[in-house]
Amino acid sequence: MESIPQHPLYAADQANEAIRALVDASGGQWSAVESATYEVLLIEWAAATRGGGPDVVEAA
């Protein structure tokens, strides 16, 4: 079964919520894995908000 491409706004919101959860769960202490996860989520968020996409200005 093929996956259906996500609407950019939905993808940006999902990435933002994942970033928020990661930051909230970290308690101010970042492991190497959490840092790498944050970087990937931030890249996904940026890609979802790039070029004529929705106006999503937050990346937790």
Secondary structure, DSSP 4 states (H G I P E B T S, - for coil): -PPPPPPHHHHHHHHHHHHHHHHHHHTT---HHHHHHHHHHHHHHHHHHSSS--------
